[in-house]
């Protein structure tokens, strides 16, 4: 099966405004110097029962500290595409701070072969959303 060019879905929960508003912004990069921004992820071919991790840098490119940053994961199962929003909790991120984190895709052993489309979420939660 194949999942090509999965979108990175950025969400802000418990924080007023959208990305770029009120100084909140997070970006994904391929390199540790944070020069090559990533908009989509190509996990390549994957077999039922497999899990693939691709590591990227996430960076707070906004103007304010991000309280709680979570990188989710994609799952392919009998129902098609599903995401888990809070698989990896990256914690808070200061302005300009970067962290290397895994972006994950898991295929259920019973999933049907084919091409799948979906997204991998990065969720920034407000200070009162996650303990």
N, C-alpha and C positions, 0 to 999 in steps of 0.2 A: 504494500500500500504506500501511498505517497501523500505527503503534506507539504505543499510548496508555498513559499511566501506568506507565512502566517503573519497577520497584522499584530503589532503590539498595541494593546488597548489600554490607554492611560485613563484612570478614574480617580476622582477626588471625592472622598466620603467624609462628611462632617466638616468640610472646609468650604466657606462661601466662595462662589465663583467657579470659573472653569480654568483649565490650564492656561498659564500666562497672565491670568487676572490675579490681582492681590499678591503678586510676586511668587506664586507657586508654579514650579515647573521642574520636571524630571526628564532626563534624556538617557538613551541607551547608546553605548559606543562599542565598537569592535576592538579598539586598541586602548592601551592603558594611558596614552596621552590625550584620549578623548577627542580625536580629530575626525574619526570615521563614524558618523552617526548611523545607527541601524534603525530602519523603519519596519522591516519585515524579517522573519526568520525562516530559513529553509532547513528543515530537519532531514531532508533527503528521504530515501526509502527506509521504511520501518516495518518490521514483521509483527504479527500478533504475539502478544506476551512480552514485547520489548519495551524498554524505557530508555529514552535518549536525553542527556543533559548537554546543552550548549551554553558555555560560559561567556557572558558579556559584562561590560562595565556599566553600572548605572551611576548617574551623577546628578546632584542637585544643581541644575543650571538656572534656578530661579533666584529670587532676591531675599527669601526668608527660609528659616529652618523648617524642614519637613518632619512632622511629629512621628509618624509611623509609616514605613514604606514596606509593602509586601509584594513579592513577585509570585504570581500564580503559576498554574500548570495546565496544560491541555491534556484531555483524556479522550481517546476514541473507544467507544463501546458499542453494544448492540443498538443503542438509540442514536448513534452518530457522534457528533462533537459535543463535548462538555468541558467546562473550565472550573477549576477550583481557584478562588481568588486569593486565598491566604496561605498557600503552601509554604513559602519561605518568607519569614519575617526578617526584613533587613534592619529594622529598628529606625531610630531617628537619623536624619542626615543634615548636617550643617551646610550652609551655603558653600558651594564649590567642592563639597566632599564627594568622593567616589568610592564605590564598592564593587568588587567582582562577585557576581551572583549567577546561579544556574537558572536557565530557562528550560523547563522540562516538558517532555511529551511522553505519554504512556499509552500503550495500546493494550486493551483487554485481550486475553487469549482467544476469546470467542468472537472478536470483532470481524466483520465481513471485509474482504479485500476491496480496494477501490481507492478513489481519490477523495480527500477530505479537505474542507476549508474551515477555518475558525480563527481564533485569536488567542494570544497569551496576555493575560492582564497584569498590569502593574497598578496597584492601588495605593494611594496615599490617604491614610486615615487621619482625621483630626485628633487632637490631643485626648478627647474624651471617648473615642471610638474603640480603642483597644487598650487593655490594661497592660 
